[in-house]
């Protein structure tokens, strides 16, 4: 009896595999830096604009213009990296991925050095900036889009792919399930590391994002030649 041949998945190449592994490291960085506003004066999630925009709408009837303007500044800070990465991709020969790693490190140090007497919303600015830059520069892997700074859609995609693979008899969804599962694992390992290190070191712990960023930088620099996903 001849052994069954395992079909090769054309999506898995040396380049795409490295890209996916880089994405897992970036998801760790995203989770790690996500912790900053949660453990500091803001006590809220700051890796997306959902809450910030809701707060602007909530504040409008009371005409709390100072708070509204500070939050609108946060919207601009989140929007600028998206504009820059999108625009530069067509007009400059610039690898935004290296720049995103530098921004993560710079914002980690900013989180450490921020004084304690600023308006609450200002403590979200570093997170807004680095998460937006990171998300725009590292969109996904194996052709799948996956955020590195929040997980709702990643969780949905992982559950959907697992259902297709194991309940609907579609093994072609195995790679999708593995990818989104690994992104979720990287993200929550970063969050675990952030909470654990903050409890022992305080805000200086966020400067340690330098280490996974260096790992990602080396992985980028030694990546097999080919088109980046």
C-alpha positions in Angstrom: 0.0 0.0 0.0 1.5 3.3 -1.1 1.8 6.0 1.6 -0.5 9.0 1.1 1.3 12.0 -0.5 1.0 15.3 1.4 0.1 18.1 -0.9 2.5 21.1 -0.5 0.8 24.4 0.4 2.1 26.9 -2.2 1.5 29.7 0.2 4.3 28.5 2.5 7.6 29.7 1.0 10.8 30.6 2.9 9.9 34.2 2.5 6.3 33.9 3.6 7.3 31.7 6.5 9.8 34.3 7.7 7.3 37.1 7.3 4.8 35.2 9.4 7.4 34.6 12.1 8.2 38.4 12.1 4.5 39.1 12.5 4.3 36.9 15.6 7.2 38.9 17.2 5.5 42.2 16.2 2.2 40.9 17.8 4.2 40.4 21.0 5.4 44.0 20.8 1.9 45.2 20.2 0.6 43.3 23.3 3.5 44.4 25.4 3.0 48.2 24.7 -0.8 47.8 24.9 -0.3 47.4 28.7 1.0 51.0 29.3 -2.4 52.8 29.3 -4.1 49.9 31.2 -1.7 50.1 34.2 -1.2 53.9 34.3 -3.5 56.8 35.0 -5.8 56.2 31.9 -6.8 52.7 32.9 -8.3 52.0 29.5 -7.4 50.2 26.2 -5.5 52.5 23.9 -4.5 50.5 20.9 -7.4 51.5 18.7 -9.6 54.6 18.1 -12.9 53.1 19.1 -13.1 54.3 22.7 -11.5 57.7 21.9 -14.1 58.4 19.1 -16.9 57.3 21.4 -15.7 59.7 24.1 -15.6 62.6 21.6 -19.3 62.0 20.7 -20.2 61.6 24.4 -18.5 64.9 25.3 -20.1 67.0 22.5 -23.5 67.7 24.2 -21.6 69.1 27.2 -19.3 71.2 25.1 -16.2 70.1 27.0 -14.0 71.7 24.3 -10.6 71.2 26.0 -11.1 67.4 26.4 -12.6 67.2 22.9 -9.6 69.0 21.4 -7.2 66.7 23.2 -9.0 63.7 21.9 -9.2 65.1 18.4 -5.4 65.5 18.7 -5.3 61.8 19.5 -7.3 61.0 16.4 -4.7 63.0 14.3 -1.8 61.2 16.0 -3.4 57.8 15.1 -4.2 58.9 11.6 -0.7 60.3 10.7 1.2 57.0 10.6 -1.5 55.5 8.4 -1.2 58.4 6.0 2.6 58.3 6.1 2.9 54.5 5.4 0.3 54.6 2.7 1.7 57.6 1.0 5.4 56.7 1.3 4.8 53.2 -0.2 4.0 54.9 -3.5 6.4 57.9 -3.4 9.5 56.9 -1.6 11.9 53.9 -1.4 11.4 53.5 2.3 10.9 50.3 4.3 8.4 51.4 6.9 8.9 48.2 8.8 12.3 49.2 10.2 10.9 52.6 11.0 7.9 51.0 12.8 10.4 49.1 15.0 12.2 52.3 15.8 8.9 54.0 16.7 8.0 51.1 19.0 11.3 51.6 20.8 11.0 55.4 20.9 7.5 55.2 22.3 8.6 52.6 24.9 11.1 55.2 26.2 8.5 57.9 26.0 6.1 55.8 28.2 8.9 55.6 30.8 9.8 59.3 30.7 6.2 60.8 30.7 5.5 62.9 33.8 2.6 62.1 36.1 0.7 65.4 35.9 -0.6 65.5 32.3 -4.2 65.2 31.2 -5.3 61.6 31.0 -5.8 61.5 27.3 -2.2 62.5 26.7 -1.0 59.2 28.2 -2.7 57.5 25.2 -0.7 59.4 22.6 2.4 57.2 22.6 0.2 54.1 22.2 -1.9 55.7 19.5 1.2 56.6 17.5 3.2 53.3 17.8 0.2 51.0 17.4 -1.0 52.8 14.3 2.5 52.8 12.8 2.9 49.1 13.6 -0.5 48.1 12.3 0.1 49.9 9.0 3.6 48.6 8.5 2.9 44.9 9.4 -0.5 44.0 7.8 -0.3 40.2 8.1 1.2 37.0 6.6 0.5 34.2 4.2 -2.0 36.6 2.5 -4.0 37.0 5.7 -4.6 40.4 7.3 -4.0 40.3 11.0 -3.7 43.2 13.4 -0.8 43.2 15.8 -2.4 45.7 18.3 -5.8 44.2 19.0 -7.4 40.8 18.7 -11.1 40.7 18.1 -10.9 40.0 14.3 -7.9 37.7 14.8 -10.0 35.7 17.4 -12.9 35.6 15.0 -10.7 34.4 12.1 -9.1 31.7 14.2 -12.4 30.3 15.4 -13.8 30.4 11.9 -10.7 28.7 10.4 -10.8 26.0 13.1 -14.5 25.4 12.4 -13.8 25.0 8.7 -10.9 22.7 9.2 -12.2 20.4 11.9 -16.0 20.6 11.5 -16.6 21.3 7.9 -13.8 19.0 6.6 -11.8 21.7 4.8 -8.1 21.1 5.6 -7.0 24.0 3.4 -8.0 26.2 6.4 -5.3 24.7 8.6 -2.7 27.3 7.7 -5.2 30.1 8.4 -6.0 28.6 11.8 -2.3 28.2 12.7 -1.4 31.7 11.6 -4.2 33.5 13.5 -3.6 31.2 16.5 0.1 32.1 16.6 -0.7 35.8 16.2 -3.1 35.6 19.2 -0.5 33.7 21.2 2.2 36.3 20.5 -0.1 39.2 21.4 -1.2 37.7 24.7 2.3 36.6 25.6 3.3 40.3 25.1 0.4 41.4 27.4 1.5 38.8 30.1 5.0 40.1 29.9 3.9 43.7 30.1 1.8 43.2 33.3 4.4 41.0 34.9 7.3 43.3 34.3 5.3 46.4 35.2 4.5 44.9 38.6 8.2 44.5 39.2 9.8 47.5 37.4 7.2 50.2 36.8 7.1 52.2 33.6 10.8 51.6 32.8 9.8 48.1 31.8 8.3 49.4 28.5 11.9 50.3 27.3 12.4 46.5 27.1 10.4 46.4 23.9 13.8 47.1 22.5 14.7 43.4 22.7 11.8 41.9 20.6 12.2 44.8 18.2 15.9 43.9 17.8 14.9 40.3 17.1 12.4 41.4 14.5 15.0 43.7 12.9 17.5 40.9 12.6 14.8 38.7 11.1 13.9 41.4 8.6 17.6 41.9 7.7 18.2 38.2 7.1 14.9 37.5 5.4 15.2 35.3 2.3 14.8 37.4 -0.9 11.3 37.8 -2.3 8.3 40.0 -2.1 7.2 40.9 1.4 3.6 40.0 2.2 
